[in-house]
Amino acid sequence: MAFRSHYFNLCCFFVMIILFGSCSAQLSSYYYAKTCPKALYIIKTAVLGEVAKESRMGASLLRLHFHDCFGCDASVLLDDDDASNFTGEKSAAPNANSLRGFEVIDSIKSKLETACPGVVSCADILAVAARDSVATLGGPTWTVELGRRDSTTASFSNANTDLASPLMNLDELISVFSKKGFTEKEMVALSGSHTTGKARCLLFRNRIYNETNIDSEFAKSIQSNCPSSGGGDNLSPLDDGSPVIFDNSYFKNLVNNKGLLHSDQALFNGGSMDSQVATYSENPITFYVDFANAMVKMGNLSVLTGTDGEIRTNCRKVN
């Protein structure tokens, strides 16, 4: 029996080839097989359609999962609730005027409520939509363990303190990820999510005008859309090499001092993570495997299962 359990853990999920990682005993990839057999198909079809309409939505759905999953309970989706006396996380500094895709999650939830009312959690929708977004953009896939339940509250303060900032240095990034149980290698892999999506000028203005560890031509090209004053909401791709596709171009950029955010370039700046960044820049499959493993681990952080939490019928408010 011990051998059989060990073998199951080794064969838990795959990404192009078999990946090796641990499975949560509380979650199962077959969780909705009987209660909502079309759940994964409904989510995938919706994600494919939304990304086809706007490629950036793939990055936005991935980011929603990230910002929820320093505690994967769909708390990030909740609006402010006067009746329950809590302020939602949407207005926290890392999220305000930044997170998007809420309407897509609403639409998916509506479809699932029609197919199987009160069964599929908003937290599971976020996890699956993130995986499908990455795969749709050309990145790896992995088996998402399911069975999360939704929180009945949110934490504005935790959202402000637990998430990494685009202004952080390497030591600060390591500390933030370490508090959630991630190794430095996993932190670098997860940072590779910045191979797709865009950022606002106000988040990188100081870097492109004042920092010295930046390719001068790259800085000039970004300055054309991000003036030294004003235009704070102007967008530039996080990965100038391949702005949409999920690949390892992000790491190639870092090696060439073309990281857009201060926190991006901090990963390759004469520090302890230089060799890991270089490895990913040269080996996309290695990056894909490590990223998928780290995403499974992240998706299992602080989940609610069993009788904890609830299955929200509306992702924006508690039942």
C-alpha positions as CSV (number, residue, x, y, z in Angstrom):
1,M,0.0,0.0,0.0
2,A,2.9,2.4,0.8
3,F,4.4,1.7,-2.6
4,R,1.1,2.3,-4.3
5,S,0.6,5.6,-2.5
6,H,4.1,6.7,-3.4
7,Y,3.6,5.8,-7.0
8,F,0.4,7.8,-7.1
9,N,2.2,10.9,-5.8
10,L,4.9,10.5,-8.4
11,C,2.3,10.2,-11.2
12,C,0.1,13.0,-9.9
13,F,0.2,15.3,-13.0
14,F,2.0,16.0,-16.2
15,V,3.1,18.8,-18.5
16,M,4.1,17.5,-21.9
17,I,6.1,14.9,-20.0
18,I,5.4,13.4,-16.6
19,L,6.0,15.9,-13.8
20,F,7.0,14.9,-10.3
21,G,5.3,16.6,-7.4
22,S,3.0,16.1,-4.5
23,C,-0.8,15.9,-4.5
24,S,-3.0,17.2,-1.7
25,A,-4.9,14.5,0.0
26,Q,-7.9,16.9,0.3
27,L,-8.2,17.6,-3.4
28,S,-8.7,15.4,-6.4
29,S,-8.4,15.9,-10.2
30,Y,-11.6,13.8,-10.5
31,Y,-13.6,15.9,-8.0
32,Y,-16.4,16.9,-10.4
33,A,-16.5,13.7,-12.5
34,K,-19.9,12.7,-11.2
35,T,-21.3,16.0,-9.8
36,C,-20.5,18.2,-12.8
37,P,-18.8,16.1,-15.6
38,K,-18.8,19.0,-18.1
39,A,-17.2,21.5,-15.7
40,L,-13.7,21.5,-17.1
41,Y,-15.1,21.6,-20.7
42,I,-17.3,24.6,-19.9
43,I,-14.3,26.5,-18.3
44,K,-11.9,25.6,-21.1
45,T,-14.4,26.6,-23.9
46,A,-15.0,29.9,-22.2
47,V,-11.3,30.7,-21.8
48,L,-10.5,29.8,-25.4
49,G,-13.3,32.1,-26.5
50,E,-12.2,35.0,-24.3
51,V,-8.5,34.7,-25.2
52,A,-9.4,34.5,-28.9
53,K,-11.2,37.9,-28.5
54,E,-8.4,39.5,-26.5
55,S,-5.1,37.7,-26.0
56,R,-4.3,39.8,-22.9
57,M,-7.2,38.2,-21.1
58,G,-5.2,35.0,-20.8
59,A,-2.6,36.9,-18.7
60,S,-5.3,38.6,-16.7
61,L,-7.0,35.3,-15.7
62,L,-3.6,33.9,-14.7
63,R,-2.9,37.0,-12.6
64,L,-6.3,36.7,-10.9
65,H,-5.4,33.2,-9.8
66,F,-2.0,34.4,-8.5
67,H,-3.5,37.2,-6.5
68,D,-6.1,34.9,-5.1
69,C,-3.7,32.2,-4.3
70,F,-1.6,33.5,-1.7
71,G,-4.7,31.7,-0.1
72,C,-6.7,30.0,-2.9
73,D,-10.3,30.7,-1.7
74,A,-11.7,33.1,-4.3
75,S,-11.6,35.9,-1.8
76,V,-10.1,38.2,-4.4
77,L,-13.4,38.0,-6.3
78,L,-15.6,39.4,-3.5
79,D,-16.9,42.9,-3.6
80,D,-17.0,45.0,-0.5
81,D,-19.7,43.7,1.8
82,D,-21.3,46.1,4.3
83,A,-23.6,43.4,5.7
84,S,-20.7,41.1,6.5
85,N,-18.5,44.1,7.6
86,F,-15.5,43.5,5.4
87,T,-13.6,45.4,2.7
88,G,-12.9,43.3,-0.4
89,E,-9.4,42.8,-1.8
90,K,-10.1,44.5,-5.1
91,S,-9.2,47.9,-3.8
92,A,-5.9,46.8,-2.2
93,A,-2.8,48.5,-3.6
94,P,-1.6,45.5,-5.7
95,N,-5.1,45.0,-7.1
96,A,-6.8,48.4,-7.6
97,N,-7.0,49.5,-11.2
98,S,-5.0,46.5,-12.1
99,L,-6.8,43.2,-11.8
100,R,-9.2,42.4,-14.5
101,G,-11.2,39.5,-15.9
102,F,-13.9,39.5,-13.2
103,E,-16.7,39.6,-15.8
104,V,-15.2,36.5,-17.5
105,I,-15.3,34.6,-14.2
106,D,-18.9,35.8,-13.7
107,S,-19.8,34.4,-17.1
108,I,-18.2,31.1,-16.5
109,K,-19.8,30.8,-13.1
110,S,-23.2,31.5,-14.7
111,K,-22.7,28.7,-17.2
112,L,-21.7,26.3,-14.5
113,E,-24.7,27.3,-12.3
114,T,-26.9,26.4,-15.2
115,A,-25.2,23.1,-15.8
116,C,-24.8,22.0,-12.2
117,P,-26.2,24.5,-9.6
118,G,-24.2,25.0,-6.4
119,V,-21.4,22.5,-7.3
120,V,-18.3,24.2,-8.8
121,S,-16.5,26.7,-6.6
122,C,-15.3,30.0,-7.7
123,A,-11.8,29.1,-6.4
124,D,-11.7,26.1,-8.7
125,I,-12.8,28.2,-11.6
126,L,-9.9,30.5,-11.0
127,A,-7.4,27.6,-10.8
128,V,-8.7,25.9,-14.0
129,A,-9.0,29.2,-16.0
130,A,-5.4,30.0,-15.1
131,R,-4.2,26.7,-16.4
132,D,-6.3,26.9,-19.5
133,S,-5.1,30.4,-20.2
134,V,-1.4,29.4,-20.1
135,A,-2.0,26.4,-22.3
136,T,-4.0,28.5,-24.8
137,L,-1.2,31.0,-25.0
138,G,1.3,28.2,-25.9
139,G,2.6,27.3,-22.5
140,P,2.5,24.1,-20.5
141,T,-0.5,22.3,-19.1
142,W,-1.0,20.5,-15.8
143,T,-3.6,18.6,-13.9
144,V,-5.5,20.9,-11.6
145,E,-6.5,19.3,-8.3
146,L,-10.1,20.3,-7.5
147,G,-12.4,20.5,-4.5
148,R,-11.6,24.0,-3.2
149,R,-14.4,25.8,-1.5
150,D,-15.0,29.6,-1.4
151,S,-14.2,31.9,1.5
152,T,-17.0,33.8,3.2
153,T,-14.8,36.8,3.8
154,A,-11.9,38.7,2.4
155,S,-8.7,40.3,3.8
156,F,-7.9,43.8,2.5
157,S,-4.9,44.0,4.8
158,N,-3.4,40.6,3.7
159,A,-3.8,41.6,0.1
160,N,-1.7,44.7,0.8
161,T,1.1,42.8,2.7
162,D,1.3,39.3,1.2
163,L,1.7,40.0,-2.5
164,A,5.0,40.8,-4.2
165,S,5.5,44.4,-5.3
166,P,7.0,45.4,-8.7
167,L,9.4,47.6,-6.8
168,M,11.0,44.9,-4.7
169,N,14.6,43.8,-4.7
170,L,15.7,40.2,-4.7
171,D,15.9,39.7,-1.0
172,E,12.4,41.1,-0.6
173,L,11.1,38.9,-3.2
174,I,12.7,35.8,-1.7
175,S,11.2,36.8,1.7
176,V,7.7,37.2,0.3
177,F,7.7,33.9,-1.5
178,S,9.4,32.1,1.3
179,K,6.7,33.1,3.8
180,K,4.3,31.1,1.5
181,G,6.6,28.1,1.4
182,F,8.2,28.6,-2.0
183,T,11.8,27.9,-2.7
184,E,13.9,30.5,-4.5
185,K,13.8,28.3,-7.6
186,E,10.0,28.2,-7.5
187,M,9.9,31.9,-7.1
188,V,11.9,32.4,-10.3
189,A,9.7,29.9,-12.1
190,L,6.5,31.6,-11.1
191,S,8.0,35.0,-12.0
192,G,8.1,33.6,-15.6
193,S,4.3,34.3,-15.7
194,H,5.5,37.8,-16.8
195,T,6.3,36.3,-20.2
196,T,2.7,37.4,-21.1
197,G,0.6,40.4,-20.2
198,K,1.2,44.1,-19.8
199,A,2.0,46.6,-17.0
200,R,1.2,50.2,-16.4
201,C,3.7,53.0,-17.0
202,L,3.6,54.2,-13.4
203,L,5.0,50.8,-12.2
204,F,8.1,51.0,-14.3
205,R,8.7,54.7,-15.0
206,N,11.5,55.0,-12.5
207,R,13.2,51.9,-14.0
208,I,13.3,53.1,-17.6
209,Y,14.4,56.6,-16.7
210,N,16.7,56.2,-13.7
211,E,18.0,52.7,-13.3
212,T,21.4,51.8,-14.9
213,N,21.0,48.0,-15.2
214,I,18.8,48.4,-18.3
215,D,19.6,48.1,-22.0
216,S,19.6,51.7,-23.3
217,E,17.8,51.0,-26.5
218,F,15.1,49.0,-24.7
219,A,14.6,51.8,-22.3
220,K,14.3,54.4,-25.1
221,S,11.7,52.2,-26.9
222,I,9.6,52.0,-23.7
223,Q,9.9,55.7,-23.0
224,S,8.1,56.5,-26.2
225,N,4.9,55.1,-24.6
226,C,5.7,56.1,-21.0
227,P,6.7,59.8,-20.6
228,S,8.6,61.0,-17.6
229,S,5.4,62.5,-16.3
230,G,1.8,61.7,-17.1
231,G,0.5,58.7,-18.9
232,G,0.7,56.5,-15.8
233,D,-1.9,54.1,-17.2
234,N,-0.2,53.6,-20.5
235,L,0.5,49.9,-21.1
236,S,3.7,48.2,-22.2
237,P,4.3,44.4,-22.6
238,L,6.0,42.7,-19.7
239,D,7.9,40.6,-22.3
240,D,9.0,42.8,-25.2
241,G,10.4,39.7,-27.1
242,S,7.1,37.9,-27.5
243,P,4.4,39.9,-25.8
244,V,1.6,37.4,-26.0
245,I,3.0,33.9,-26.3
246,F,3.8,32.0,-23.1
247,D,7.4,31.0,-23.6
248,N,10.8,31.6,-22.0
249,S,11.5,34.9,-23.7
250,Y,11.0,36.7,-20.4
251,F,14.2,35.1,-19.1
252,K,16.1,35.9,-22.3
253,N,15.1,39.5,-21.7
254,L,16.5,39.5,-18.2
255,V,19.8,38.1,-19.3
256,N,20.0,41.1,-21.7
257,N,18.9,43.7,-19.1
258,K,15.5,44.1,-20.7
259,G,13.3,43.4,-17.7
260,L,10.4,45.8,-17.6
261,L,9.8,45.9,-13.9
262,H,12.4,46.5,-11.2
263,S,11.4,43.3,-9.6
264,D,11.9,41.4,-12.9
265,Q,15.4,42.6,-13.4
266,A,16.2,41.9,-9.7
267,L,16.2,38.2,-10.6
268,F,19.2,38.7,-12.8
269,N,21.4,41.4,-11.4
270,G,24.6,39.8,-10.2
271,G,22.7,37.9,-7.4
272,S,22.0,34.4,-6.4
273,M,19.3,33.8,-9.0
274,D,21.3,34.6,-12.0
275,S,22.2,31.0,-12.8
276,Q,18.5,29.9,-12.5
277,V,17.4,32.7,-14.8
278,A,20.1,31.7,-17.3
279,T,19.0,28.1,-17.2
280,Y,15.4,29.0,-18.0
281,S,16.5,31.3,-20.8
282,E,18.3,28.4,-22.5
283,N,15.9,25.5,-21.6
284,P,12.2,26.3,-22.2
285,I,11.1,22.7,-21.3
286,T,12.8,23.0,-17.9
287,F,11.0,26.2,-17.3
288,Y,7.7,24.7,-18.3
289,V,8.1,21.7,-16.0
290,D,9.2,23.9,-13.0
291,F,6.4,26.4,-13.7
292,A,3.7,23.8,-13.8
293,N,5.0,22.2,-10.6
294,A,5.0,25.5,-8.8
295,M,1.5,26.4,-10.1
296,V,0.2,23.1,-8.6
297,K,1.9,23.9,-5.3
298,M,0.5,27.5,-5.4
299,G,-3.0,26.3,-6.2
300,N,-2.9,24.2,-3.0
301,L,-2.1,27.0,-0.6
302,S,-4.5,27.6,2.2
303,V,-7.4,25.9,0.4
304,L,-10.8,25.5,2.1
305,T,-12.2,21.9,1.8
306,G,-14.8,19.7,3.3
307,T,-17.3,21.8,5.3
308,D,-15.1,24.9,5.5
309,G,-16.3,27.9,3.4
310,E,-19.1,27.5,0.9
311,I,-19.8,27.2,-2.8
312,R,-20.8,30.7,-3.8
313,T,-23.6,31.0,-6.3
314,N,-22.3,34.5,-7.2
315,C,-18.5,34.8,-7.1
316,R,-18.8,38.5,-6.1
317,K,-20.7,37.9,-2.8
318,V,-21.2,35.4,-0.1
319,N,-24.4,33.3,-0.2
